[in-house]
Amino acid sequence: MRFDVLLAGVGGQGVLSLAAIVTEAARAEGMHVKQAEVHGMAQRGGSVQATVRISSDPIESELVSHGVVDMILGLEPLEALRYVDYLASGSGLITAADPYENILDYPPLDTVHEQVRLLGGHLIDASRLAREAGSPRSSNVVMVGSASTLAPLPAAAFEAAIRRAFSSKGERVVEANIRAFRLGREALTPAQG
Amino acid sequence: MTQTLGQVETARMFLGDEAVAVAAIDSGVGAVYSYPGTPATEIMQTVLDLAPPGVAAAWTANEKTAYEAALGASMVGQRALVAMKHVGLNVAADPFINSALVAIRGGLVVAVADDPGMHSSQNEQDSRVLADFARTICLEPASSQEAYDMTREAFEVSERFEVPVLLRLVTRIAHGRSSVTTGIPEALRPATKGASPADWTLLPGNARRLWRSLLDRQGDMVDWSEQHATLQLSEDDRGFGVITTGIARNHYLESVPGLGFTPSHLHLGAYPIPVNAVRRLADCVDRILVIEEGYPFVERALSGLLPTRWAVLGRRTGSLPPDGELTPDTVRTALGLPTRPRITLGDFDLPGRPPQLCKGCPHHDSFAAVLAALEGLGESVVTADIGCYTLGALPPYEAIESCVCMGASIGMARGASDAGLRPALAVIGDSTFLHSGVTPLMDAVAADTDMTVLILDNDTVAMTGQQRTLLPGTRLEPLITGLGVHPDHLHVVEITTTKVGELAALLRREMAHEGLSVIVAVKECVEALKNRRKGKS
């Protein structure tokens, strides 16, 4: 089993902490993991991406290849689209629907969303679900929840990683983030029956 | 990443930078010095987080002073680590190259993180070349685990061969996270006298002897690299061979299963280049592809100037791109494998999103003032420097005209002014000023150059993650006065959105003054302020 994830967003949105949760979930399941991050100037309000490679066998390259990534997880829809040339056809494109508009030539949002849908991607109303969870700042965790439906790891592994990531902030914050994770997960789980 | 030190534990996920730091601590390092620079910053950050009491660990003014402090610790018998980004080694080149001649006592490891692809740098120079230039040993890890193991080994071989050892990381190793099993820690050693002054005083008589001694050790160093644990030679295909170094191995192995045959393969992780290993590979093939991150260092050593019976392929021959970071895709192409199909966005126009100044960043106001001050002046030159404020080159400000190396803004403004192009304005941050701006300002004082220096004092090394500046802002004024800048033409002012007009008027006035002037525009970095309020720093 091999599963490559590319996480995309804007500097300051929390791409690295999101990658850390995915990595921790995989590591705790006994998987081989390689994570690549970008720090420094590239982080200042510009495009940021990180990759997490998960495998049951040892992993060679730190970097993912074009045309083979199993999932793009976007914290922002335009940024998710930026890396579709890495995606294997028929693979998962999941992104928060909310735009981060800090450039003058940001395209009309409906055209961005339409592109995501044309590629068979999923738009998650992350900020609304985070508010619903009682934790408006947890939209990244909502996105972990949605991503977990496609990842070859049990939901419990993600929940444990989220608990560890937020444990220093107290039980209330932990529980709000678990709710955010579950709402994100339900958003991509087909209804029963 | 949190853990307790001092016992062997199961594998943990480390950045390559973190692995270097933990390995240095496990090696009983007594002194660690660094100047922040992507992608090396996290080495020192981790040391500061984890170092046990008794370890001297500090950010320094620049990489040269960091190196010299580490060298002093080594002279008195302690193990020492100095960490920097690749261009930092240019600043520290003087102590690095000269210290290869002295009889190193406590192991001295120079961890240098190269940035191929220039993710956060002004060039993509290859530090292996500088290790070779210094005639010393270089280790090139291919994973976080190797970063840990090689750091520990580097201290040992530094002591064995009595040379500083360069540990060469690249961005994807420095900032790649993978699992590391740590080893048994060693104890910190006390400082001891014992270095022979004749082995540390590079007067010509001593230096000639020590240089000859270093050259005499080259053969032993090659014997060591021939036996290195990371060296792997597999003799498979009789025509085609591949040499990989460091991280290139990982990209190469990613593609091997798709090849349908197995090339003969030599992997290197330690330099000087192991000559016999290369010859053994060459004996069984007639075409050799060299895959290495950075310059065609091994490739050039193989092909030289004269024709050989081997075809040597790589970055020089166009098999791999001559510049930029290696990727599994470029390596795949070099091996002759077809490009995989890629999804495209059709005619959807995806705008770029370059990095930009943060909302509320005081540099917005400073650049607005610079533009207002220059308006209608006709010819002027604005040199600038390295930091977040280099983004002032991009829209909407496009206010600066140069960024070359740390501190260059001040020296370049002086040269432009001497050449007759005025007003000449140098824009530099507080940390960059302390790093390499003080000495060129001394030159400008001595010559009373007709130029203006604008120091953007945000009290922070912002771009690398808000480290504290070496001296607080309050110490800048006495420092600059002490250099001899006339108090009438030194101004320390606060910059805010409502004070843009005031700063513009002041700049205008001082640029009109026929002599040297310095303006310090003070306002704390907005991100540092946020973090401080959160209690992080």
Interface residues (C-beta under 8 A of the other chain):
Chain A: V10 G11 G12 T23 E24 R27 H32 V33 K34 Q35 A36 E37 V38 H39 G40 M41 A42 Q43 R44 G45 G46 S47 I59 E60 S61 E62 L63 V64 S65 H66 G67 V68 L78 E79 L81 R82 V84 D85 Y86 L87 S89 N102 I103 D105 Y106 P107 T111 Q115 L119
Chain B: M13 L15 T38 P39 T41 E42 H119 S120 T171 R172 I173 H175 G176 R177 S178 S179 I247 R249 N250 H251 L253 E254 T327 P328 D329 R332 T339 R340 P341 R342 I343 T344 L345 F348 D349 L350 P351 G352 R353 P354 P355 Q356 L357 C358 C388 T390 L391 M463 T464 G465
